[in-house]
Structures are given as C-alpha cells and as structure tokens.
Amino acid sequence: MPAFSRDRILQLLESLNAELAGRGIRGDLHLAGGAVMCLAFEARDSTRDIDARFEPANEIREAALRVAEKEGVPDTWLNDAVKGYLSDHGSFEPFREMSHLRVFCADARYMLAMKCLAMRLGEGYRDEEDVRYLLRHLGIERYPDAIDVIGRYYPIDEFPGTALAALQEFTRSEDPR
C-alpha cells in the first residue's frame, strides 16, 4: 500500500468533500492514528491509510470508494478499523471544515492512549515512534503520569503487558510522591 503524505491526505479529503457535495451530503470524519500524526502534529511524513469514524457511514464509505477509483488509491485508503480502539471518553478537536465535510482529529492525550492500546512493536510499525513523540509533546516523563493519562480513556487492565512494559521503558518509573 502506498504511503500518503500530509499533502496527499489533504487532497484526498478535498476529493471526498467534492464527492459528498455532488450528492448533497454533509459528513463528519473523526480521524485517529497515523493521519493525525501527519496532519495535526506534523510528527511524521506519511501514513499507510486514514483511520476514522465517519458519519453518515454508508454514504462516506461509498464516496471514499469513488475517490479511490478517481485518485488511483486503494479502496481502503479511508477505513473505520479504528472503531475498535475508540473510547466513549475520547476527545477530538476541529481540524478542517469544508463545504460538505468536517474533519476532526483526536487530541494529543487521546492519541497517546490509543497508540498505547494499539502498540505494535517491530519493523514496519510506527507506534513506538508516535508514542515517544506524544510523550514529548505532552511533556510526560514519568510512567505514573502516562498511566494517569491513558487511564482517563481506557481501563488499564485492558492494556497488553507488552504495551505497558514499552511505555515504562519510554518513561521514568520513579514516582517521587
């Protein structure tokens, strides 16, 4: 699958807006994952796909397929696979408002929690790099502080041990309290 740069993501979102406009449909995208790291934080050059929750789901899915055909990108360029990681307590910030499409990005704390929950380690994955960036961006240096943030969104006991161990490695464990 090709990697999508920040500029390419913005072009695809504009094309999606045009598809929706052509059908008189207004939609919302709530972005998470690598697209947010590219768009909102400019923390990386590209992502393999755009993970989002979208409404109205069927209409946006159909419009995204038309965009894929016109733009020559995979049908999965926009997908809702992230919905399994979304929290009822998640928070999104407005990113861009177009004529028929509003785009929101997960905020930094919520992104940290999602990236920790989904953390895939090893070659080809960017989760470790993203978590380290988000910890720096948020000024989080201590493990208890990181746990406090992610615990606002998800029960800590749902986190894989490997993710918690990696998070502990990325932060200082000591708690001076």
Secondary structure, DSSP 8 states (H G I E B T S, - for coil): ---EEHHHHHHHHHHHHHHHHHTT--EEEEEETHHHHHHTS--SSEESSEEEEEESHHHHHHHHHHHHHHHT--TTSEE-GGGGG--TT--EEEEEE-SSEEEEEE-HHHHHHHHHHT---STT--HHHHHHHHHHHHT--BHHHHHHHHHTTS-GGGS-HHHHHHHHHHSB-----
